[in-house]
């Protein structure tokens, strides 16, 4: 059943009507229910009057969201009047889930005027565990959002097109970030994905053009397809040890990344995961990678240093194609096959060292890499397919 949970976002007006003896330090009402505020005032010897600040009386379920700490000189015995401007009233629409917890599913009024939200951990004594699909979609005045540690799920499109959102405080118990959850949140600058998250959904932060720093903590099992693609100003990427899988096009066209270090915990890098990261100069592929996707690092035009650790078995089709700044290439002894076009058009490549473990070098694997001076192939029985190298390249085999 859908229900409404109201918040008061304006600064509450406290008006003393009667002066008694002594002064009272006013409590902080932020996040407290109206009845709790009235109880606290009563305990201080104050009387309470609730004004009609909008079309209807305030009910006890209303939660006050602004601090009134500045009112420190109200005298004991005064009558305190709480006034609410009706233009500032909005509400969460929510539903109770089968497990007895709360899912916030929408906002009732004045979404565009929201500046900051601090999601409560409980509503009506029930724990808030989920932000539902599209709950804050298009709240383009929202600048910051704080989620309690009780929230484990952020649904699809939950904060889509919140174009002014600069900060989101993610729950330390968050487990799932839904598809397109923050797509188009162009003001986000610095983001940390906590290790409690199991999945960062498809296109979750797609086209967050203001994002400059990203840390993905260990524990994240999957960074799904297009999760951070076209974050064109992302410069600092920190994928920590403990992350397991990076999906197809996860960081596609993130043109400002300068260094990519894939930790040893990662087992899978998907198709085109870092395709056209045009400014990356250094890439390290960890030893745990068992599946390296086609086009994974293709069109990384400024890539100069490529470190492939022992563990990778197959260099797939076009994996590092058109890395036009790459000069030296050392293939680790764990690799058994270099697929077609793997290092095609690496125009600056000078030195290639291929270990004895490699039994096949595929069609046009190094075609267009026409400046190779030394290509050492240690397996004398290696199968070199047609046009694997340019015809004028000297090969040293065995």
FENNOR-V450684 format. One record per backbone hydrogen bond with DSSP energy under -1.0 kcal/mol. CO is the residue of the C=O (numbers start at 1). NH is the residue of the N-H. If there is no record, write none. Layout:
<<CO & NH> <CO & NH>>
This chain:
<<3 & 94> <5 & 92> <6 & 63> <7 & 90> <8 & 65> <22 & 76> <29 & 32> <32 & 64> <33 & 37> <34 & 38> <35 & 39> <36 & 40> <37 & 41> <38 & 42> <39 & 43> <41 & 46> <42 & 45> <47 & 80> <49 & 82> <51 & 53> <53 & 86> <54 & 56> <59 & 62> <62 & 34> <63 & 8> <64 & 31> <68 & 71> <70 & 72> <74 & 24> <75 & 78> <78 & 47> <80 & 49> <82 & 51> <85 & 88> <86 & 89> <90 & 7> <91 & 108> <92 & 5> <93 & 105> <93 & 106> <94 & 3> <95 & 103> <97 & 100> <101 & 97> <102 & 129> <102 & 130> <103 & 95> <104 & 132> <106 & 93> <110 & 113> <111 & 114> <115 & 143> <115 & 144> <117 & 146> <121 & 128> <123 & 126> <126 & 123> <127 & 102> <129 & 152> <129 & 153> <130 & 104> <131 & 155> <132 & 135> <134 & 137> <136 & 139> <138 & 140> <139 & 142> <143 & 166> <143 & 167> <144 & 117> <145 & 169> <146 & 119> <148 & 151> <152 & 175> <152 & 176> <153 & 131> <154 & 178> <155 & 158> <156 & 134> <158 & 136> <159 & 162> <160 & 138> <161 & 163> <162 & 165> <167 & 145> <169 & 147> <171 & 174> <175 & 198> <175 & 199> <176 & 154> <177 & 201> <178 & 181> <179 & 157> <181 & 159> <182 & 185> <183 & 161> <184 & 186> <185 & 188> <189 & 212> <189 & 213> <191 & 215> <193 & 217> <194 & 197> <198 & 222> <199 & 177> <200 & 224> <201 & 204> <202 & 180> <203 & 206> <204 & 182> <205 & 208> <206 & 184> <207 & 209> <208 & 211> <212 & 235> <212 & 236> <213 & 191> <214 & 238> <215 & 193> <216 & 240> <217 & 220> <220 & 244> <221 & 245> <222 & 200> <223 & 247> <224 & 227> <225 & 203> <226 & 229> <227 & 205> <229 & 207> <230 & 232> <231 & 234> <235 & 258> <236 & 214> <238 & 216> <240 & 243> <244 & 267> <244 & 268> <245 & 223> <246 & 270> <247 & 250> <248 & 226> <249 & 252> <250 & 228> <251 & 254> <252 & 230> <253 & 255> <254 & 257> <258 & 281> <258 & 282> <260 & 284> <263 & 266> <267 & 290> <267 & 291> <268 & 246> <269 & 293> <270 & 273> <271 & 249> <272 & 275> <273 & 251> <274 & 277> <275 & 253> <276 & 278> <277 & 280> <281 & 304> <281 & 305> <282 & 260> <283 & 307> <284 & 262> <285 & 309> <286 & 289> <291 & 269> <293 & 296> <294 & 272> <295 & 298> <296 & 274> <298 & 276> <299 & 301> <300 & 303> <305 & 283> <307 & 285> <309 & 312> <313 & 336> <313 & 337> <315 & 339> <316 & 319> <317 & 295> <319 & 297> <320 & 323> <321 & 299> <322 & 324> <323 & 326> <327 & 350> <327 & 351> <329 & 353> <332 & 335> <336 & 359> <337 & 315> <338 & 362> <339 & 342> <340 & 318> <341 & 344> <342 & 320> <343 & 346> <344 & 322> <345 & 347> <346 & 349> <350 & 373> <350 & 374> <351 & 329> <352 & 376> <353 & 331> <354 & 378> <355 & 358> <359 & 383> <360 & 338> <361 & 385> <362 & 365> <363 & 341> <365 & 343> <366 & 369> <367 & 345> <368 & 370> <374 & 352> <375 & 396> <376 & 354> <377 & 398> <379 & 382> <383 & 361> <385 & 388> <386 & 364> <388 & 366> <390 & 393> <396 & 377>>
